[in-house]
Each structure stands twice: as structure tokens, then as C-alpha cells.
Amino acid sequence: MFSNYLIGLREGLEASLVVCILIAYLVKTGRRDALRPIWIGIGIAVAIAMGFGCALEFGSQELTFEAQEALGGSLSILAVGLVTWMVFWMRRTARHLRSELHGRLDAALAMGTGALVATAFLAVGREGLETALFVWASVHAAGDGTPRPLIGVALGLATAVLLGWLFYRGALKINLAKFFTWTGGMLVVVAAGVLAYGVHDLQEANWIPGIRDLAFDISDTIPPDSWYGTLLKGVLNFQPDPTIIQVTVWLLYLIPTLTLFLRPSTPTEAAPQPTSPDTTTAQ
């Protein structure tokens, strides 16, 4: 549940910050007439993301077992690729996100209503689709038949909306660079588990031939149905009896990705932008 809360919080906060920056800029520049197209674009993005998530969940239920495993494994790997790109992208752009969005909004204002709708849709829609895909992959990897993963996502999104509102009102300040670094690092760990389970699915679908011998089996020490086994599964997608290929893929992804992500910023990356300080209130 915690991993899904983290996904909802991280992705939801990115979307909330984007919305706050767009709305605050329009209000400050006296362009309240442009708020309606922005909200329409946001609404369309949210609806498409929800529809995408429903299509993944209910569409996969009509497939054969091998097809389900192949789909689950393929989408898990795709989700890991997207979330890895996203955390590195946000690490680079967190400091100048505001100025980038202001530039896009100025161009859209000059073009008209349709451009405003498209700007809001593209800014929020990407986060929504990434969230739907990664949540589905994470829930699929956890194999939890209870509603707890979705509750975790909902709580994460609700927290993100609240934080976004506090940013907009100027009641909360946060060092975005540090926040996205810490949450990004945790998401990389979660993604490693999703990737390992995606490979397991592809093995079950006979897409990945080769050794299926277990790397180890500590099911007696950490029973999957115990509270701590369930906790490790929900947070880290931990599996007490992974195959050799799963462990190999997990290590090959986690170690280099986390090392690159947590490396000290270069002077170019660390230099603050004049229009967007580290600590922001989205105003």
C-alpha cells in the first residue's frame, strides 16, 4: 500500500504543481478568462487517464493466462521505462519548471482557446497516463486481491491535491529539488521490483526462455502471508522465492540507476534559474 501511496503522491504532486503554476500565472496576469479552457484541458486529461486505467484492468481479464502474463510483463517493463525517464527528467527540470510552463502558456494565450486546452491537457495528461500505467503494473506485481493498493493511490493523490492547494495559497514552502530526489530514489526501488516481476511474467508466458531455477527461497523465514511478508511485498514488491533471472535483472537495474540518480548534481544542473527558486509556493 505504501508503494502505491508513494506513486499517487509523487505523480499527483507533479500534476498539482503544474496546475497551480498555470492557474497562478493566469490570475496574476489578469487573464482569468483563460481559466475555463485550462480546466477543460485538465478534465479531459483526468478522464482519459481513468479510462486508460479501466481499459488495462478490465481488458486484461478477457485474455488467456499466457496472454495476461505477456501483457502484464510487457506493460510492467514499459511502466518502469517511463517512470525511470520521469524521475530523471524531474530531477533536471524541478528548478525551472515554472519558467518553462510560463513560456508554453504565453505561446498558447497568443494562439487562442484551443491551444490553451491542449497545453493543459498535455501538461497534466502525461502524468495521468504514467500514473495509471505504473499503478496498474505495481498492483499487478503485488498480486493483492484487496482494495488496499487503490486506497493507497487515492490517499497519495488526495495528499498531493492538498499540498498543491497549500502551495497555491502560499501556506506551504518546500524544496522541490530535494523532495523529488528523495521520492525519485524510492520510486526507483519500487520500479526495480516491478521490473523483476515483469520479467517473471514474461517467463510464465514463455517469452523469455532459459533458467527458471530459484536464486533462493526464504519462504519459511519470511512467509508471504505474514504481516511482514505482506509489508515487504506491498512496499518493495519483495518475493521470497525469486528466480535467478529476476534477481539478476533487479540488480542490473537498481544499482546503476540509483547510482546515476543520486550522484551529485553538476554545476550546470545545480545552478538556480532566476525565475524559479528551489523553494517555491507556486505563486
Contacts in CASP RR format, 6 or more apart in sequence:
PFRMAT RR
TARGET T0000
AUTHOR 0000-0000-0000
METHOD contacts of the structure
MODEL  1
MFSNYLIGLREGLEASLVVCILIAYLVKTGRRDALRPIWIGIGIAVAIAM
GFGCALEFGSQELTFEAQEALGGSLSILAVGLVTWMVFWMRRTARHLRSE
LHGRLDAALAMGTGALVATAFLAVGREGLETALFVWASVHAAGDGTPRPL
IGVALGLATAVLLGWLFYRGALKINLAKFFTWTGGMLVVVAAGVLAYGVH
DLQEANWIPGIRDLAFDISDTIPPDSWYGTLLKGVLNFQPDPTIIQVTVW
LLYLIPTLTLFLRPSTPTEAAPQPTSPDTTTAQ
1 148 0 8 1.000
1 149 0 8 1.000
1 151 0 8 1.000
1 152 0 8 1.000
1 234 0 8 1.000
2 152 0 8 1.000
2 234 0 8 1.000
2 235 0 8 1.000
3 138 0 8 1.000
3 142 0 8 1.000
3 190 0 8 1.000
3 234 0 8 1.000
3 235 0 8 1.000
3 236 0 8 1.000
3 237 0 8 1.000
4 135 0 8 1.000
4 138 0 8 1.000
4 139 0 8 1.000
4 149 0 8 1.000
4 150 0 8 1.000
4 152 0 8 1.000
4 153 0 8 1.000
4 234 0 8 1.000
5 152 0 8 1.000
5 153 0 8 1.000
5 155 0 8 1.000
5 156 0 8 1.000
5 159 0 8 1.000
6 156 0 8 1.000
6 183 0 8 1.000
6 186 0 8 1.000
6 187 0 8 1.000
6 190 0 8 1.000
7 131 0 8 1.000
7 134 0 8 1.000
7 135 0 8 1.000
7 138 0 8 1.000
7 153 0 8 1.000
7 156 0 8 1.000
7 187 0 8 1.000
7 190 0 8 1.000
8 131 0 8 1.000
8 135 0 8 1.000
8 152 0 8 1.000
8 153 0 8 1.000
8 156 0 8 1.000
8 157 0 8 1.000
8 160 0 8 1.000
9 156 0 8 1.000
9 157 0 8 1.000
9 159 0 8 1.000
9 160 0 8 1.000
9 183 0 8 1.000
10 180 0 8 1.000
10 183 0 8 1.000
10 184 0 8 1.000
10 187 0 8 1.000
11 127 0 8 1.000
11 128 0 8 1.000
11 130 0 8 1.000
11 131 0 8 1.000
11 134 0 8 1.000
11 160 0 8 1.000
12 127 0 8 1.000
12 131 0 8 1.000
12 156 0 8 1.000
12 157 0 8 1.000
12 160 0 8 1.000
12 161 0 8 1.000
13 160 0 8 1.000
13 163 0 8 1.000
13 164 0 8 1.000
13 179 0 8 1.000
14 90 0 8 1.000
14 127 0 8 1.000
15 124 0 8 1.000
15 125 0 8 1.000
15 127 0 8 1.000
15 128 0 8 1.000
15 160 0 8 1.000
16 160 0 8 1.000
16 161 0 8 1.000
16 163 0 8 1.000
16 164 0 8 1.000
16 165 0 8 1.000
16 167 0 8 1.000
17 97 0 8 1.000
17 164 0 8 1.000
17 167 0 8 1.000
17 176 0 8 1.000
17 282 0 8 1.000
18 97 0 8 1.000
18 101 0 8 1.000
18 123 0 8 1.000
18 124 0 8 1.000
18 127 0 8 1.000
19 42 0 8 1.000
19 120 0 8 1.000
19 124 0 8 1.000
19 164 0 8 1.000
20 164 0 8 1.000
20 167 0 8 1.000
20 168 0 8 1.000
20 282 0 8 1.000
20 283 0 8 1.000
21 97 0 8 1.000
21 98 0 8 1.000
21 101 0 8 1.000
21 102 0 8 1.000
21 282 0 8 1.000
22 38 0 8 1.000
22 101 0 8 1.000
22 105 0 8 1.000
22 119 0 8 1.000
22 120 0 8 1.000
22 123 0 8 1.000
23 35 0 8 1.000
23 38 0 8 1.000
23 168 0 8 1.000
24 168 0 8 1.000
24 282 0 8 1.000
24 283 0 8 1.000
25 101 0 8 1.000
25 102 0 8 1.000
25 105 0 8 1.000
26 32 0 8 1.000
26 34 0 8 1.000
26 35 0 8 1.000
26 38 0 8 1.000
26 105 0 8 1.000
27 35 0 8 1.000
28 283 0 8 1.000
31 109 0 8 1.000
34 109 0 8 1.000
34 116 0 8 1.000
37 113 0 8 1.000
37 114 0 8 1.000
37 116 0 8 1.000
37 117 0 8 1.000
37 120 0 8 1.000
38 116 0 8 1.000
38 117 0 8 1.000
38 119 0 8 1.000
38 120 0 8 1.000
39 120 0 8 1.000
40 117 0 8 1.000
40 120 0 8 1.000
41 117 0 8 1.000
41 118 0 8 1.000
41 120 0 8 1.000
41 121 0 8 1.000
41 124 0 8 1.000
42 120 0 8 1.000
42 121 0 8 1.000
42 124 0 8 1.000
43 124 0 8 1.000
44 117 0 8 1.000
44 121 0 8 1.000
45 120 0 8 1.000
45 121 0 8 1.000
45 124 0 8 1.000
45 125 0 8 1.000
45 128 0 8 1.000
46 124 0 8 1.000
46 125 0 8 1.000
46 128 0 8 1.000
48 125 0 8 1.000
48 129 0 8 1.000
49 125 0 8 1.000
49 128 0 8 1.000
49 129 0 8 1.000
49 131 0 8 1.000
49 132 0 8 1.000
50 132 0 8 1.000
51 132 0 8 1.000
52 129 0 8 1.000
52 132 0 8 1.000
52 133 0 8 1.000
53 132 0 8 1.000
53 133 0 8 1.000
53 135 0 8 1.000
53 136 0 8 1.000
56 75 0 8 1.000
56 132 0 8 1.000
56 133 0 8 1.000
56 136 0 8 1.000
57 136 0 8 1.000
60 68 0 8 1.000
60 71 0 8 1.000
60 72 0 8 1.000
61 68 0 8 1.000
63 71 0 8 1.000
65 204 0 8 1.000
66 204 0 8 1.000
66 205 0 8 1.000
66 206 0 8 1.000
67 205 0 8 1.000
69 201 0 8 1.000
69 202 0 8 1.000
69 204 0 8 1.000
69 205 0 8 1.000
70 201 0 8 1.000
70 202 0 8 1.000
70 205 0 8 1.000
70 207 0 8 1.000
72 137 0 8 1.000
72 140 0 8 1.000
72 198 0 8 1.000
72 201 0 8 1.000
73 197 0 8 1.000
73 198 0 8 1.000
73 199 0 8 1.000
73 201 0 8 1.000
73 202 0 8 1.000
73 205 0 8 1.000
74 202 0 8 1.000
75 133 0 8 1.000
75 136 0 8 1.000
75 137 0 8 1.000
75 140 0 8 1.000
76 137 0 8 1.000
76 140 0 8 1.000
76 141 0 8 1.000
76 194 0 8 1.000
76 195 0 8 1.000
76 197 0 8 1.000
76 198 0 8 1.000
76 201 0 8 1.000
77 195 0 8 1.000
77 198 0 8 1.000
77 199 0 8 1.000
77 202 0 8 1.000
78 133 0 8 1.000
79 130 0 8 1.000
79 133 0 8 1.000
79 134 0 8 1.000
79 136 0 8 1.000
79 137 0 8 1.000
79 138 0 8 1.000
79 191 0 8 1.000
79 194 0 8 1.000
80 137 0 8 1.000
80 191 0 8 1.000
80 192 0 8 1.000
80 194 0 8 1.000
80 195 0 8 1.000
80 253 0 8 1.000
81 191 0 8 1.000
82 130 0 8 1.000
82 133 0 8 1.000
82 134 0 8 1.000
83 130 0 8 1.000
83 134 0 8 1.000
83 187 0 8 1.000
83 191 0 8 1.000
84 188 0 8 1.000
84 191 0 8 1.000
84 257 0 8 1.000
86 130 0 8 1.000
87 180 0 8 1.000
87 184 0 8 1.000
87 185 0 8 1.000
87 187 0 8 1.000
87 188 0 8 1.000
87 261 0 8 1.000
88 260 0 8 1.000
88 261 0 8 1.000
90 180 0 8 1.000
90 184 0 8 1.000
91 177 0 8 1.000
91 180 0 8 1.000
91 181 0 8 1.000
91 184 0 8 1.000
91 261 0 8 1.000
91 269 0 8 1.000
92 269 0 8 1.000
93 100 0 8 1.000
94 176 0 8 1.000
94 177 0 8 1.000
94 180 0 8 1.000
95 176 0 8 1.000
95 177 0 8 1.000
95 272 0 8 1.000
95 273 0 8 1.000
95 276 0 8 1.000
95 278 0 8 1.000
96 273 0 8 1.000
96 275 0 8 1.000
96 276 0 8 1.000
97 176 0 8 1.000
97 276 0 8 1.000
98 275 0 8 1.000
98 276 0 8 1.000
98 280 0 8 1.000
98 282 0 8 1.000
99 273 0 8 1.000
99 275 0 8 1.000
99 276 0 8 1.000
101 123 0 8 1.000
102 275 0 8 1.000
104 119 0 8 1.000
104 123 0 8 1.000
105 116 0 8 1.000
105 119 0 8 1.000
107 115 0 8 1.000
108 114 0 8 1.000
108 115 0 8 1.000
108 116 0 8 1.000
108 118 0 8 1.000
108 119 0 8 1.000
109 115 0 8 1.000
109 116 0 8 1.000
131 153 0 8 1.000
134 191 0 8 1.000
134 194 0 8 1.000
135 149 0 8 1.000
135 150 0 8 1.000
135 153 0 8 1.000
137 194 0 8 1.000
137 198 0 8 1.000
138 149 0 8 1.000
138 190 0 8 1.000
138 194 0 8 1.000
138 237 0 8 1.000
139 149 0 8 1.000
139 150 0 8 1.000
140 197 0 8 1.000
141 193 0 8 1.000
141 194 0 8 1.000
141 197 0 8 1.000
141 198 0 8 1.000
141 237 0 8 1.000
142 149 0 8 1.000
142 233 0 8 1.000
142 234 0 8 1.000
142 237 0 8 1.000
144 233 0 8 1.000
144 234 0 8 1.000
149 234 0 8 1.000
163 172 0 8 1.000
163 174 0 8 1.000
164 282 0 8 1.000
166 172 0 8 1.000
167 174 0 8 1.000
167 280 0 8 1.000
167 281 0 8 1.000
167 282 0 8 1.000
167 283 0 8 1.000
168 281 0 8 1.000
168 282 0 8 1.000
168 283 0 8 1.000
170 281 0 8 1.000
170 282 0 8 1.000
170 283 0 8 1.000
172 281 0 8 1.000
173 279 0 8 1.000
173 280 0 8 1.000
173 281 0 8 1.000
174 279 0 8 1.000
174 280 0 8 1.000
175 278 0 8 1.000
175 279 0 8 1.000
176 278 0 8 1.000
176 279 0 8 1.000
176 280 0 8 1.000
177 278 0 8 1.000
181 261 0 8 1.000
181 262 0 8 1.000
184 261 0 8 1.000
185 258 0 8 1.000
185 261 0 8 1.000
185 262 0 8 1.000
188 254 0 8 1.000
188 257 0 8 1.000
188 258 0 8 1.000
188 261 0 8 1.000
189 236 0 8 1.000
189 254 0 8 1.000
189 258 0 8 1.000
190 235 0 8 1.000
190 236 0 8 1.000
190 237 0 8 1.000
191 253 0 8 1.000
191 257 0 8 1.000
192 237 0 8 1.000
192 250 0 8 1.000
192 253 0 8 1.000
192 254 0 8 1.000
192 257 0 8 1.000
193 236 0 8 1.000
193 237 0 8 1.000
193 238 0 8 1.000
193 250 0 8 1.000
194 237 0 8 1.000
195 249 0 8 1.000
195 250 0 8 1.000
195 253 0 8 1.000
196 237 0 8 1.000
196 239 0 8 1.000
196 242 0 8 1.000
196 246 0 8 1.000
196 247 0 8 1.000
196 249 0 8 1.000
196 250 0 8 1.000
197 237 0 8 1.000
197 239 0 8 1.000
197 246 0 8 1.000
199 208 0 8 1.000
199 245 0 8 1.000
199 246 0 8 1.000
199 249 0 8 1.000
200 239 0 8 1.000
200 242 0 8 1.000
200 243 0 8 1.000
200 246 0 8 1.000
202 208 0 8 1.000
203 212 0 8 1.000
203 243 0 8 1.000
203 245 0 8 1.000
208 245 0 8 1.000
210 245 0 8 1.000
211 243 0 8 1.000
211 244 0 8 1.000
211 245 0 8 1.000
212 243 0 8 1.000
212 245 0 8 1.000
213 243 0 8 1.000
213 244 0 8 1.000
214 241 0 8 1.000
214 242 0 8 1.000
214 243 0 8 1.000
214 244 0 8 1.000
215 242 0 8 1.000
215 243 0 8 1.000
215 244 0 8 1.000
215 246 0 8 1.000
215 247 0 8 1.000
216 241 0 8 1.000
216 242 0 8 1.000
216 247 0 8 1.000
217 240 0 8 1.000
217 241 0 8 1.000
218 240 0 8 1.000
218 241 0 8 1.000
219 240 0 8 1.000
219 241 0 8 1.000
221 240 0 8 1.000
222 228 0 8 1.000
222 229 0 8 1.000
222 232 0 8 1.000
222 238 0 8 1.000
222 240 0 8 1.000
223 229 0 8 1.000
223 240 0 8 1.000
224 230 0 8 1.000
224 233 0 8 1.000
224 240 0 8 1.000
229 238 0 8 1.000
229 240 0 8 1.000
232 238 0 8 1.000
233 239 0 8 1.000
239 246 0 8 1.000
242 250 0 8 1.000
272 278 0 8 1.000
END
